[in-house]
Amino acid sequence: MTYQQWGNEYKTTADIIKERIANLKKQLITASVDELRELNYRISSLYQMYLDCMDIADTLIVRKGVAF
């Protein structure tokens, strides 16, 4: 597997997380006050994961060599 392929896997995971965040944001419209707190916590946690995946993906894609 090359760094490029590995980076693409992280990018794919980031895209999945981004879709999940979008779905949770849609739920905010009809959520109760208690649910809002939980949804916002989940969104912020997932957003941090998304940023981590994108950062790792970018780093790996720049390397482009053979990972293992």
mmJSON file of the N, C-alpha and C atoms, coordinates in Angstrom:
{"data_MODEL":{"atom_site":{
"group_PDB":["ATOM","ATOM","ATOM","ATOM","ATOM","ATOM","ATOM","ATOM","ATOM","ATOM","ATOM","ATOM","ATOM","ATOM","ATOM","ATOM","ATOM","ATOM","ATOM","ATOM","ATOM","ATOM","ATOM","ATOM","ATOM","ATOM","ATOM","ATOM","ATOM","ATOM","ATOM","ATOM","ATOM","ATOM","ATOM","ATOM","ATOM","ATOM","ATOM","ATOM","ATOM","ATOM","ATOM","ATOM","ATOM","ATOM","ATOM","ATOM","ATOM","ATOM","ATOM","ATOM","ATOM","ATOM","ATOM","ATOM","ATOM","ATOM","ATOM","ATOM","ATOM","ATOM","ATOM","ATOM","ATOM","ATOM","ATOM","ATOM","ATOM","ATOM","ATOM","ATOM","ATOM","ATOM","ATOM","ATOM","ATOM","ATOM","ATOM","ATOM","ATOM","ATOM","ATOM","ATOM","ATOM","ATOM","ATOM","ATOM","ATOM","ATOM","ATOM","ATOM","ATOM","ATOM","ATOM","ATOM","ATOM","ATOM","ATOM","ATOM","ATOM","ATOM","ATOM","ATOM","ATOM","ATOM","ATOM","ATOM","ATOM","ATOM","ATOM","ATOM","ATOM","ATOM","ATOM","ATOM","ATOM","ATOM","ATOM","ATOM","ATOM","ATOM","ATOM","ATOM","ATOM","ATOM","ATOM","ATOM","ATOM","ATOM","ATOM","ATOM","ATOM","ATOM","ATOM","ATOM","ATOM","ATOM","ATOM","ATOM","ATOM","ATOM","ATOM","ATOM","ATOM","ATOM","ATOM","ATOM","ATOM","ATOM","ATOM","ATOM","ATOM","ATOM","ATOM","ATOM","ATOM","ATOM","ATOM","ATOM","ATOM","ATOM","ATOM","ATOM","ATOM","ATOM","ATOM","ATOM","ATOM","ATOM","ATOM","ATOM","ATOM","ATOM","ATOM","ATOM","ATOM","ATOM","ATOM","ATOM","ATOM","ATOM","ATOM","ATOM","ATOM","ATOM","ATOM","ATOM","ATOM","ATOM","ATOM","ATOM","ATOM","ATOM","ATOM","ATOM","ATOM","ATOM","ATOM","ATOM","ATOM","ATOM","ATOM","ATOM"],
"id":[1,2,3,4,5,6,7,8,9,10,11,12,13,14,15,16,17,18,19,20,21,22,23,24,25,26,27,28,29,30,31,32,33,34,35,36,37,38,39,40,41,42,43,44,45,46,47,48,49,50,51,52,53,54,55,56,57,58,59,60,61,62,63,64,65,66,67,68,69,70,71,72,73,74,75,76,77,78,79,80,81,82,83,84,85,86,87,88,89,90,91,92,93,94,95,96,97,98,99,100,101,102,103,104,105,106,107,108,109,110,111,112,113,114,115,116,117,118,119,120,121,122,123,124,125,126,127,128,129,130,131,132,133,134,135,136,137,138,139,140,141,142,143,144,145,146,147,148,149,150,151,152,153,154,155,156,157,158,159,160,161,162,163,164,165,166,167,168,169,170,171,172,173,174,175,176,177,178,179,180,181,182,183,184,185,186,187,188,189,190,191,192,193,194,195,196,197,198,199,200,201,202,203,204],
"type_symbol":["N","C","C","N","C","C","N","C","C","N","C","C","N","C","C","N","C","C","N","C","C","N","C","C","N","C","C","N","C","C","N","C","C","N","C","C","N","C","C","N","C","C","N","C","C","N","C","C","N","C","C","N","C","C","N","C","C","N","C","C","N","C","C","N","C","C","N","C","C","N","C","C","N","C","C","N","C","C","N","C","C","N","C","C","N","C","C","N","C","C","N","C","C","N","C","C","N","C","C","N","C","C","N","C","C","N","C","C","N","C","C","N","C","C","N","C","C","N","C","C","N","C","C","N","C","C","N","C","C","N","C","C","N","C","C","N","C","C","N","C","C","N","C","C","N","C","C","N","C","C","N","C","C","N","C","C","N","C","C","N","C","C","N","C","C","N","C","C","N","C","C","N","C","C","N","C","C","N","C","C","N","C","C","N","C","C","N","C","C","N","C","C","N","C","C","N","C","C","N","C","C","N","C","C"],
"label_atom_id":["N","CA","C","N","CA","C","N","CA","C","N","CA","C","N","CA","C","N","CA","C","N","CA","C","N","CA","C","N","CA","C","N","CA","C","N","CA","C","N","CA","C","N","CA","C","N","CA","C","N","CA","C","N","CA","C","N","CA","C","N","CA","C","N","CA","C","N","CA","C","N","CA","C","N","CA","C","N","CA","C","N","CA","C","N","CA","C","N","CA","C","N","CA","C","N","CA","C","N","CA","C","N","CA","C","N","CA","C","N","CA","C","N","CA","C","N","CA","C","N","CA","C","N","CA","C","N","CA","C","N","CA","C","N","CA","C","N","CA","C","N","CA","C","N","CA","C","N","CA","C","N","CA","C","N","CA","C","N","CA","C","N","CA","C","N","CA","C","N","CA","C","N","CA","C","N","CA","C","N","CA","C","N","CA","C","N","CA","C","N","CA","C","N","CA","C","N","CA","C","N","CA","C","N","CA","C","N","CA","C","N","CA","C","N","CA","C","N","CA","C","N","CA","C","N","CA","C","N","CA","C","N","CA","C","N","CA","C"],
"label_alt_id":[null,null,null,null,null,null,null,null,null,null,null,null,null,null,null,null,null,null,null,null,null,null,null,null,null,null,null,null,null,null,null,null,null,null,null,null,null,null,null,null,null,null,null,null,null,null,null,null,null,null,null,null,null,null,null,null,null,null,null,null,null,null,null,null,null,null,null,null,null,null,null,null,null,null,null,null,null,null,null,null,null,null,null,null,null,null,null,null,null,null,null,null,null,null,null,null,null,null,null,null,null,null,null,null,null,null,null,null,null,null,null,null,null,null,null,null,null,null,null,null,null,null,null,null,null,null,null,null,null,null,null,null,null,null,null,null,null,null,null,null,null,null,null,null,null,null,null,null,null,null,null,null,null,null,null,null,null,null,null,null,null,null,null,null,null,null,null,null,null,null,null,null,null,null,null,null,null,null,null,null,null,null,null,null,null,null,null,null,null,null,null,null,null,null,null,null,null,null,null,null,null,null,null,null],
"label_comp_id":["MET","MET","MET","THR","THR","THR","TYR","TYR","TYR","GLN","GLN","GLN","GLN","GLN","GLN","TRP","TRP","TRP","GLY","GLY","GLY","ASN","ASN","ASN","GLU","GLU","GLU","TYR","TYR","TYR","LYS","LYS","LYS","THR","THR","THR","THR","THR","THR","ALA","ALA","ALA","ASP","ASP","ASP","ILE","ILE","ILE","ILE","ILE","ILE","LYS","LYS","LYS","GLU","GLU","GLU","ARG","ARG","ARG","ILE","ILE","ILE","ALA","ALA","ALA","ASN","ASN","ASN","LEU","LEU","LEU","LYS","LYS","LYS","LYS","LYS","LYS","GLN","GLN","GLN","LEU","LEU","LEU","ILE","ILE","ILE","THR","THR","THR","ALA","ALA","ALA","SER","SER","SER","VAL","VAL","VAL","ASP","ASP","ASP","GLU","GLU","GLU","LEU","LEU","LEU","ARG","ARG","ARG","GLU","GLU","GLU","LEU","LEU","LEU","ASN","ASN","ASN","TYR","TYR","TYR","ARG","ARG","ARG","ILE","ILE","ILE","SER","SER","SER","SER","SER","SER","LEU","LEU","LEU","TYR","TYR","TYR","GLN","GLN","GLN","MET","MET","MET","TYR","TYR","TYR","LEU","LEU","LEU","ASP","ASP","ASP","CYS","CYS","CYS","MET","MET","MET","ASP","ASP","ASP","ILE","ILE","ILE","ALA","ALA","ALA","ASP","ASP","ASP","THR","THR","THR","LEU","LEU","LEU","ILE","ILE","ILE","VAL","VAL","VAL","ARG","ARG","ARG","LYS","LYS","LYS","GLY","GLY","GLY","VAL","VAL","VAL","ALA","ALA","ALA","PHE","PHE","PHE"],
"label_asym_id":["A","A","A","A","A","A","A","A","A","A","A","A","A","A","A","A","A","A","A","A","A","A","A","A","A","A","A","A","A","A","A","A","A","A","A","A","A","A","A","A","A","A","A","A","A","A","A","A","A","A","A","A","A","A","A","A","A","A","A","A","A","A","A","A","A","A","A","A","A","A","A","A","A","A","A","A","A","A","A","A","A","A","A","A","A","A","A","A","A","A","A","A","A","A","A","A","A","A","A","A","A","A","A","A","A","A","A","A","A","A","A","A","A","A","A","A","A","A","A","A","A","A","A","A","A","A","A","A","A","A","A","A","A","A","A","A","A","A","A","A","A","A","A","A","A","A","A","A","A","A","A","A","A","A","A","A","A","A","A","A","A","A","A","A","A","A","A","A","A","A","A","A","A","A","A","A","A","A","A","A","A","A","A","A","A","A","A","A","A","A","A","A","A","A","A","A","A","A","A","A","A","A","A","A"],
"label_entity_id":["1","1","1","1","1","1","1","1","1","1","1","1","1","1","1","1","1","1","1","1","1","1","1","1","1","1","1","1","1","1","1","1","1","1","1","1","1","1","1","1","1","1","1","1","1","1","1","1","1","1","1","1","1","1","1","1","1","1","1","1","1","1","1","1","1","1","1","1","1","1","1","1","1","1","1","1","1","1","1","1","1","1","1","1","1","1","1","1","1","1","1","1","1","1","1","1","1","1","1","1","1","1","1","1","1","1","1","1","1","1","1","1","1","1","1","1","1","1","1","1","1","1","1","1","1","1","1","1","1","1","1","1","1","1","1","1","1","1","1","1","1","1","1","1","1","1","1","1","1","1","1","1","1","1","1","1","1","1","1","1","1","1","1","1","1","1","1","1","1","1","1","1","1","1","1","1","1","1","1","1","1","1","1","1","1","1","1","1","1","1","1","1","1","1","1","1","1","1","1","1","1","1","1","1"],
"label_seq_id":[1,1,1,2,2,2,3,3,3,4,4,4,5,5,5,6,6,6,7,7,7,8,8,8,9,9,9,10,10,10,11,11,11,12,12,12,13,13,13,14,14,14,15,15,15,16,16,16,17,17,17,18,18,18,19,19,19,20,20,20,21,21,21,22,22,22,23,23,23,24,24,24,25,25,25,26,26,26,27,27,27,28,28,28,29,29,29,30,30,30,31,31,31,32,32,32,33,33,33,34,34,34,35,35,35,36,36,36,37,37,37,38,38,38,39,39,39,40,40,40,41,41,41,42,42,42,43,43,43,44,44,44,45,45,45,46,46,46,47,47,47,48,48,48,49,49,49,50,50,50,51,51,51,52,52,52,53,53,53,54,54,54,55,55,55,56,56,56,57,57,57,58,58,58,59,59,59,60,60,60,61,61,61,62,62,62,63,63,63,64,64,64,65,65,65,66,66,66,67,67,67,68,68,68],
"pdbx_PDB_ins_code":[null,null,null,null,null,null,null,null,null,null,null,null,null,null,null,null,null,null,null,null,null,null,null,null,null,null,null,null,null,null,null,null,null,null,null,null,null,null,null,null,null,null,null,null,null,null,null,null,null,null,null,null,null,null,null,null,null,null,null,null,null,null,null,null,null,null,null,null,null,null,null,null,null,null,null,null,null,null,null,null,null,null,null,null,null,null,null,null,null,null,null,null,null,null,null,null,null,null,null,null,null,null,null,null,null,null,null,null,null,null,null,null,null,null,null,null,null,null,null,null,null,null,null,null,null,null,null,null,null,null,null,null,null,null,null,null,null,null,null,null,null,null,null,null,null,null,null,null,null,null,null,null,null,null,null,null,null,null,null,null,null,null,null,null,null,null,null,null,null,null,null,null,null,null,null,null,null,null,null,null,null,null,null,null,null,null,null,null,null,null,null,null,null,null,null,null,null,null,null,null,null,null,null,null],
"Cartn_x":[0.852,0.0,0.901,0.56,1.331,0.726,1.512,0.999,-0.211,-0.187,-1.303,-2.593,-2.509,-3.682,-4.156,-3.214,-3.527,-4.188,-3.636,-4.22,-5.628,-5.86,-7.197,-8.197,-7.742,-8.625,-9.03,-8.074,-8.4,-9.363,-9.163,-10.051,-11.461,-11.591,-12.897,-13.577,-12.818,-13.365,-13.817,-13.032,-13.407,-14.712,-14.883,-16.12,-17.332,-17.157,-18.242,-18.605,-17.596,-17.835,-18.553,-18.153,-18.779,-20.271,-20.599,-22.0,-22.784,-22.178,-22.834,-23.076,-22.122,-22.29,-23.468,-23.569,-24.677,-26.02,-26.092,-27.33,-27.68,-26.677,-26.924,-27.377,-26.814,-27.222,-28.685,-29.144,-30.562,-31.454,-30.971,-31.743,-31.861,-30.953,-30.996,-32.286,-32.859,-34.056,-35.232,-35.385,-36.55,-36.2,-34.988,-34.55,-35.056,-35.266,-35.638,-34.382,-34.568,-33.439,-32.401,-32.865,-31.936,-31.202,-31.906,-31.291,-30.297,-30.567,-29.652,-28.26,-28.201,-26.905,-26.138,-26.831,-26.187,-25.772,-26.654,-26.331,-25.142,-25.109,-23.978,-22.672,-22.723,-21.521,-21.059,-21.995,-21.646,-21.089,-21.71,-21.234,-19.819,-19.565,-18.224,-17.181,-17.547,-16.619,-16.325,-17.369,-17.184,-16.404,-16.636,-15.912,-14.413,-14.053,-12.636,-12.049,-12.812,-12.356,-12.176,-13.129,-13.049,-11.766,-11.481,-10.271,-9.012,-8.997,-7.846,-7.644,-8.732,-8.639,-8.127,-8.626,-8.184,-6.712,-6.28,-4.88,-3.974,-4.341,-3.55,-3.556,-4.716,-4.823,-3.893,-3.924,-3.056,-1.579,-1.213,0.168,0.618,-0.226,0.134,0.192,-0.733,-0.769,0.453,0.946,2.137,3.354,3.429,4.592,4.677,3.577,3.414,4.255,5.164,6.007,5.284,6.021,5.455,5.419,4.221,4.052,4.546,4.172,4.595,4.368],
"Cartn_y":[-1.172,0.0,1.239,2.201,3.439,4.473,5.502,6.591,7.245,7.307,7.88,7.09,5.773,4.924,5.057,5.05,5.161,6.516,7.572,8.897,8.955,8.272,8.235,7.53,6.516,5.835,6.79,7.571,8.566,9.611,10.007,10.988,10.424,9.159,8.514,8.482,8.157,8.153,9.554,10.552,11.939,12.307,11.858,12.144,11.495,10.293,9.6,10.367,10.808,11.573,12.878,13.526,14.783,14.588,13.479,13.165,12.954,12.282,12.042,13.363,14.262,15.575,16.311,16.242,16.902,16.331,15.019,14.391,14.843,14.951,15.403,16.864,17.671,19.07,19.203,18.311,18.314,17.994,17.135,16.764,17.926,18.882,20.034,20.833,20.817,21.617,21.198,19.896,19.39,18.896,19.121,18.581,19.417,18.727,19.414,20.038,20.792,21.466,20.457,19.386,18.361,17.686,17.434,16.798,17.724,19.022,19.98,19.891,19.808,19.725,18.476,17.345,16.096,16.134,16.619,16.685,17.608,18.747,19.657,19.042,18.289,17.594,16.561,15.792,14.773,15.407,16.515,17.199,17.719,18.331,18.872,17.758,16.633,15.499,14.934,14.765,14.243,15.226,16.509,17.502,17.432,17.219,17.07,15.828,14.734,13.529,13.796,14.546,14.904,15.684,16.683,17.486,16.636,15.726,14.834,13.957,13.381,12.521,13.309,14.528,15.336,15.715,16.029,16.376,15.187,14.02,12.813,12.467,12.574,12.273,13.178,14.464,15.405,15.075,14.753,14.414,13.165,12.147,10.907,11.086,11.833,12.022,12.79,13.716,14.484,13.567,12.57,11.669,10.797,10.217,9.442,8.171,7.906,6.711,5.462,4.385,3.128,3.129,2.873,2.922,1.64,0.499,-0.784,-1.857],
"Cartn_z":[0.0,0.0,0.0,-0.813,-0.864,0.079,0.352,1.178,0.507,-0.819,-1.573,-1.306,-1.39,-1.144,0.302,1.196,2.618,2.902,2.3,2.436,1.872,0.758,0.165,1.079,1.793,2.751,3.883,4.369,5.394,4.846,3.588,2.949,2.836,2.469,2.377,3.742,4.771,6.13,6.527,6.174,6.478,5.78,4.546,3.817,4.484,4.988,5.696,6.971,7.691,8.92,8.584,7.491,7.085,6.778,6.13,5.853,7.148,8.102,9.391,10.121,10.048,10.665,10.029,8.703,8.002,8.459,8.643,9.113,10.531,11.384,12.753,12.777,11.891,11.834,11.417,10.556,10.165,11.364,12.251,13.442,14.429,14.341,15.249,15.099,13.909,13.628,14.5,14.706,15.448,16.847,17.281,18.57,19.742,20.86,22.094,22.709,23.754,24.407,24.901,25.519,26.007,24.855,23.774,22.614,21.927,21.977,21.356,21.952,23.259,23.942,23.49,23.469,23.071,21.596,20.733,19.311,19.048,19.709,19.526,19.996,21.082,21.564,20.535,20.008,19.015,17.754,17.324,16.118,16.322,17.465,17.705,17.806,18.399,18.48,17.093,16.302,14.952,14.074,14.278,13.495,13.793,15.047,15.386,14.712,14.689,13.995,12.507,11.935,10.516,10.235,11.066,10.868,11.002,11.969,12.145,10.906,10.402,9.21,8.007,7.829,6.695,6.822,8.033,8.254,7.958,8.451,8.205,6.724,6.087,4.654,3.855,4.144,3.428,3.633,4.849,5.167,4.403,4.392,3.702,2.197,1.647,0.2,-0.28,0.54,0.166,0.1,0.954,0.986,-0.245,-0.695,-1.927,-2.034,-1.151,-1.253,-0.789,-0.631,-0.174,1.342,1.908,3.35,4.006,3.465,4.0,2.986],
"occupancy":[1.0,1.0,1.0,1.0,1.0,1.0,1.0,1.0,1.0,1.0,1.0,1.0,1.0,1.0,1.0,1.0,1.0,1.0,1.0,1.0,1.0,1.0,1.0,1.0,1.0,1.0,1.0,1.0,1.0,1.0,1.0,1.0,1.0,1.0,1.0,1.0,1.0,1.0,1.0,1.0,1.0,1.0,1.0,1.0,1.0,1.0,1.0,1.0,1.0,1.0,1.0,1.0,1.0,1.0,1.0,1.0,1.0,1.0,1.0,1.0,1.0,1.0,1.0,1.0,1.0,1.0,1.0,1.0,1.0,1.0,1.0,1.0,1.0,1.0,1.0,1.0,1.0,1.0,1.0,1.0,1.0,1.0,1.0,1.0,1.0,1.0,1.0,1.0,1.0,1.0,1.0,1.0,1.0,1.0,1.0,1.0,1.0,1.0,1.0,1.0,1.0,1.0,1.0,1.0,1.0,1.0,1.0,1.0,1.0,1.0,1.0,1.0,1.0,1.0,1.0,1.0,1.0,1.0,1.0,1.0,1.0,1.0,1.0,1.0,1.0,1.0,1.0,1.0,1.0,1.0,1.0,1.0,1.0,1.0,1.0,1.0,1.0,1.0,1.0,1.0,1.0,1.0,1.0,1.0,1.0,1.0,1.0,1.0,1.0,1.0,1.0,1.0,1.0,1.0,1.0,1.0,1.0,1.0,1.0,1.0,1.0,1.0,1.0,1.0,1.0,1.0,1.0,1.0,1.0,1.0,1.0,1.0,1.0,1.0,1.0,1.0,1.0,1.0,1.0,1.0,1.0,1.0,1.0,1.0,1.0,1.0,1.0,1.0,1.0,1.0,1.0,1.0,1.0,1.0,1.0,1.0,1.0,1.0,1.0,1.0,1.0,1.0,1.0,1.0],
"B_iso_or_equiv":[0.0,0.0,0.0,0.0,0.0,0.0,0.0,0.0,0.0,0.0,0.0,0.0,0.0,0.0,0.0,0.0,0.0,0.0,0.0,0.0,0.0,0.0,0.0,0.0,0.0,0.0,0.0,0.0,0.0,0.0,0.0,0.0,0.0,0.0,0.0,0.0,0.0,0.0,0.0,0.0,0.0,0.0,0.0,0.0,0.0,0.0,0.0,0.0,0.0,0.0,0.0,0.0,0.0,0.0,0.0,0.0,0.0,0.0,0.0,0.0,0.0,0.0,0.0,0.0,0.0,0.0,0.0,0.0,0.0,0.0,0.0,0.0,0.0,0.0,0.0,0.0,0.0,0.0,0.0,0.0,0.0,0.0,0.0,0.0,0.0,0.0,0.0,0.0,0.0,0.0,0.0,0.0,0.0,0.0,0.0,0.0,0.0,0.0,0.0,0.0,0.0,0.0,0.0,0.0,0.0,0.0,0.0,0.0,0.0,0.0,0.0,0.0,0.0,0.0,0.0,0.0,0.0,0.0,0.0,0.0,0.0,0.0,0.0,0.0,0.0,0.0,0.0,0.0,0.0,0.0,0.0,0.0,0.0,0.0,0.0,0.0,0.0,0.0,0.0,0.0,0.0,0.0,0.0,0.0,0.0,0.0,0.0,0.0,0.0,0.0,0.0,0.0,0.0,0.0,0.0,0.0,0.0,0.0,0.0,0.0,0.0,0.0,0.0,0.0,0.0,0.0,0.0,0.0,0.0,0.0,0.0,0.0,0.0,0.0,0.0,0.0,0.0,0.0,0.0,0.0,0.0,0.0,0.0,0.0,0.0,0.0,0.0,0.0,0.0,0.0,0.0,0.0,0.0,0.0,0.0,0.0,0.0,0.0,0.0,0.0,0.0,0.0,0.0,0.0],
"pdbx_formal_charge":[null,null,null,null,null,null,null,null,null,null,null,null,null,null,null,null,null,null,null,null,null,null,null,null,null,null,null,null,null,null,null,null,null,null,null,null,null,null,null,null,null,null,null,null,null,null,null,null,null,null,null,null,null,null,null,null,null,null,null,null,null,null,null,null,null,null,null,null,null,null,null,null,null,null,null,null,null,null,null,null,null,null,null,null,null,null,null,null,null,null,null,null,null,null,null,null,null,null,null,null,null,null,null,null,null,null,null,null,null,null,null,null,null,null,null,null,null,null,null,null,null,null,null,null,null,null,null,null,null,null,null,null,null,null,null,null,null,null,null,null,null,null,null,null,null,null,null,null,null,null,null,null,null,null,null,null,null,null,null,null,null,null,null,null,null,null,null,null,null,null,null,null,null,null,null,null,null,null,null,null,null,null,null,null,null,null,null,null,null,null,null,null,null,null,null,null,null,null,null,null,null,null,null,null],
"auth_seq_id":[1,1,1,2,2,2,3,3,3,4,4,4,5,5,5,6,6,6,7,7,7,8,8,8,9,9,9,10,10,10,11,11,11,12,12,12,13,13,13,14,14,14,15,15,15,16,16,16,17,17,17,18,18,18,19,19,19,20,20,20,21,21,21,22,22,22,23,23,23,24,24,24,25,25,25,26,26,26,27,27,27,28,28,28,29,29,29,30,30,30,31,31,31,32,32,32,33,33,33,34,34,34,35,35,35,36,36,36,37,37,37,38,38,38,39,39,39,40,40,40,41,41,41,42,42,42,43,43,43,44,44,44,45,45,45,46,46,46,47,47,47,48,48,48,49,49,49,50,50,50,51,51,51,52,52,52,53,53,53,54,54,54,55,55,55,56,56,56,57,57,57,58,58,58,59,59,59,60,60,60,61,61,61,62,62,62,63,63,63,64,64,64,65,65,65,66,66,66,67,67,67,68,68,68],
"auth_comp_id":["MET","MET","MET","THR","THR","THR","TYR","TYR","TYR","GLN","GLN","GLN","GLN","GLN","GLN","TRP","TRP","TRP","GLY","GLY","GLY","ASN","ASN","ASN","GLU","GLU","GLU","TYR","TYR","TYR","LYS","LYS","LYS","THR","THR","THR","THR","THR","THR","ALA","ALA","ALA","ASP","ASP","ASP","ILE","ILE","ILE","ILE","ILE","ILE","LYS","LYS","LYS","GLU","GLU","GLU","ARG","ARG","ARG","ILE","ILE","ILE","ALA","ALA","ALA","ASN","ASN","ASN","LEU","LEU","LEU","LYS","LYS","LYS","LYS","LYS","LYS","GLN","GLN","GLN","LEU","LEU","LEU","ILE","ILE","ILE","THR","THR","THR","ALA","ALA","ALA","SER","SER","SER","VAL","VAL","VAL","ASP","ASP","ASP","GLU","GLU","GLU","LEU","LEU","LEU","ARG","ARG","ARG","GLU","GLU","GLU","LEU","LEU","LEU","ASN","ASN","ASN","TYR","TYR","TYR","ARG","ARG","ARG","ILE","ILE","ILE","SER","SER","SER","SER","SER","SER","LEU","LEU","LEU","TYR","TYR","TYR","GLN","GLN","GLN","MET","MET","MET","TYR","TYR","TYR","LEU","LEU","LEU","ASP","ASP","ASP","CYS","CYS","CYS","MET","MET","MET","ASP","ASP","ASP","ILE","ILE","ILE","ALA","ALA","ALA","ASP","ASP","ASP","THR","THR","THR","LEU","LEU","LEU","ILE","ILE","ILE","VAL","VAL","VAL","ARG","ARG","ARG","LYS","LYS","LYS","GLY","GLY","GLY","VAL","VAL","VAL","ALA","ALA","ALA","PHE","PHE","PHE"],
"auth_asym_id":["A","A","A","A","A","A","A","A","A","A","A","A","A","A","A","A","A","A","A","A","A","A","A","A","A","A","A","A","A","A","A","A","A","A","A","A","A","A","A","A","A","A","A","A","A","A","A","A","A","A","A","A","A","A","A","A","A","A","A","A","A","A","A","A","A","A","A","A","A","A","A","A","A","A","A","A","A","A","A","A","A","A","A","A","A","A","A","A","A","A","A","A","A","A","A","A","A","A","A","A","A","A","A","A","A","A","A","A","A","A","A","A","A","A","A","A","A","A","A","A","A","A","A","A","A","A","A","A","A","A","A","A","A","A","A","A","A","A","A","A","A","A","A","A","A","A","A","A","A","A","A","A","A","A","A","A","A","A","A","A","A","A","A","A","A","A","A","A","A","A","A","A","A","A","A","A","A","A","A","A","A","A","A","A","A","A","A","A","A","A","A","A","A","A","A","A","A","A","A","A","A","A","A","A"],
"auth_atom_id":["N","CA","C","N","CA","C","N","CA","C","N","CA","C","N","CA","C","N","CA","C","N","CA","C","N","CA","C","N","CA","C","N","CA","C","N","CA","C","N","CA","C","N","CA","C","N","CA","C","N","CA","C","N","CA","C","N","CA","C","N","CA","C","N","CA","C","N","CA","C","N","CA","C","N","CA","C","N","CA","C","N","CA","C","N","CA","C","N","CA","C","N","CA","C","N","CA","C","N","CA","C","N","CA","C","N","CA","C","N","CA","C","N","CA","C","N","CA","C","N","CA","C","N","CA","C","N","CA","C","N","CA","C","N","CA","C","N","CA","C","N","CA","C","N","CA","C","N","CA","C","N","CA","C","N","CA","C","N","CA","C","N","CA","C","N","CA","C","N","CA","C","N","CA","C","N","CA","C","N","CA","C","N","CA","C","N","CA","C","N","CA","C","N","CA","C","N","CA","C","N","CA","C","N","CA","C","N","CA","C","N","CA","C","N","CA","C","N","CA","C","N","CA","C","N","CA","C","N","CA","C","N","CA","C","N","CA","C"],
"pdbx_PDB_model_num":[1,1,1,1,1,1,1,1,1,1,1,1,1,1,1,1,1,1,1,1,1,1,1,1,1,1,1,1,1,1,1,1,1,1,1,1,1,1,1,1,1,1,1,1,1,1,1,1,1,1,1,1,1,1,1,1,1,1,1,1,1,1,1,1,1,1,1,1,1,1,1,1,1,1,1,1,1,1,1,1,1,1,1,1,1,1,1,1,1,1,1,1,1,1,1,1,1,1,1,1,1,1,1,1,1,1,1,1,1,1,1,1,1,1,1,1,1,1,1,1,1,1,1,1,1,1,1,1,1,1,1,1,1,1,1,1,1,1,1,1,1,1,1,1,1,1,1,1,1,1,1,1,1,1,1,1,1,1,1,1,1,1,1,1,1,1,1,1,1,1,1,1,1,1,1,1,1,1,1,1,1,1,1,1,1,1,1,1,1,1,1,1,1,1,1,1,1,1,1,1,1,1,1,1]
}}}
